[in-house]
């Protein structure tokens, strides 16, 4: 079965909630973001709309209230919230945030957030434990107590631009109906968290990870990749096996083998797939082989295979088994 979008709906974005009742608005948003109050300005008429989706354990939601309002965060939450202002204005970090500005609210951050009548923003909600795991994978150690990021980054800053680009890319990922879809989404989640940590200023943002990266880490990583090809491990999995952070491993691996860990794994998977196509039994399909070696998108597999071996995988298969064998499935 190919990795393909659902024929019914390829868009993740959906209208999740709509109300004109303040009590219902507070109840719904509390379930998503934690305890807070919502105060409407005089003569304000609520027209709340919230749309969004989840990808792996990331939650993206676009929200507007349709009237001047004040939200107050009352308790610590179990998640970071990265926000991008789409219209109107609010206050973050003691400054006015307008269109294109980005914000980051730590789980322990308690704030009053005033909103103009035309205020609309998109939030990327990341569970605190996932952020901690990504930090550990990237830098090789846990974040220090009190780990913080600036609450407001201006529209032209690399942080705001990176967040805007990341949100747009996640929103374009179709809904796939395939056994390999959860693994794909987990990799997208990992990449998204790494990008946030690399693009947003924080006390360890200038760090390149442990300095003790030595060829041994590259060798351990190489052995781990070769032993787990069929499992298609993530970069985090490989770095954890090697006992170093993601950045440190990438540098060490490239110095040793002139290729990134993920590039090395892709190269090996292509070679194993080619060997299987050359020696396949009657009835084998290109799809069978591609999926077995971790390529859940047949188009991407065919393109990578052609770049590597200067022929399509179907050509390799036909030469081995003859034209009667199916080449798609």
Secondary structure, DSSP 8 states (H G I E B T S, - for coil): ----B-SS-----EEEEEES-HHHHHHHHHHHH-SEEEEE-TT----EEEEEEEETTEEEEEEE-SS-EEEEE-S--SEEEEEEEEES-EEETTEEE-TT-EEEE-TT---EEEE-TT-EEEEEEEEHHHHHHHHHHHHSS---TT--B-SEE-TTSHHHHHHHHHHHHHHT---B-STTHHHHHHHHHHHHHHHHHHHS-BTTTT--S-TT--HHHHHHHHHHHHHTGGGT--HHHHHHHHTS-HHHHHHHHHHHHSS-HHHHHHHHHHHHHHHHHHT--TT--HHHHHHHTT---HHHHHHHHHHHHSS-HHHHHHHHH-TTS-S--
